[in-house]
């Protein structure tokens, strides 16, 4: 484990893009990945279990 990098909770769909402030819209990212993502829409891994499936 790298002691320098810390985990960050991140909204999958950013709040700035009208994402929900809900546990189903949260992911855990390392600090560099979170800073790189910022408020962008980034595709989520297909391995991530979706709580809400698209219609």
N, C-alpha and C positions, 0 to 999 in steps of 0.2 A: 504494500500500500504506500502510495506516495503521500508523505506528510504535508507537502507543499500545496497540492491541489485539494480543494474542499468541494463538498457537494452543494448544489444549489437546487432548490425547488423551482420549477419553471412551468409556465402555462404552455401547453401544447399549442393551442390557438391563443395567441397573445391577447391580453385584455384590450390592447390598443386596436386590435382587429375584431373586437366584439366577442372574444372568447369568454366562456363561462368561468366564473370564479368558484369552481366546484372541484371536488376531489377527482372527478372523472376527466378533468382537463389539466391534471398535474403530472409532471414527470420529474425524475431526479437526474440532473446533469452534473458533470464535473464543471468547475468554474470556467475553464477556457472554452468549453463548448457552449455554456450558457452565455458568455460574453460575446461569442461569435454569432450566436443565433439572434440575440437582441429581440426586436419585435417583429422579426421576419416569420413568415409561414414556412416551416420546414417540414417535409414529409416525415411521418412517423414510421418506424420499422414495422413491417407486417407481423413481426413476432410480438408486438405490443398488444396485449388483450384490450380490445375496445369494449367499454361498458355500454356505449350508445352506438348502435350500428346505423349507417346511413340508410335512408329509405330506398 
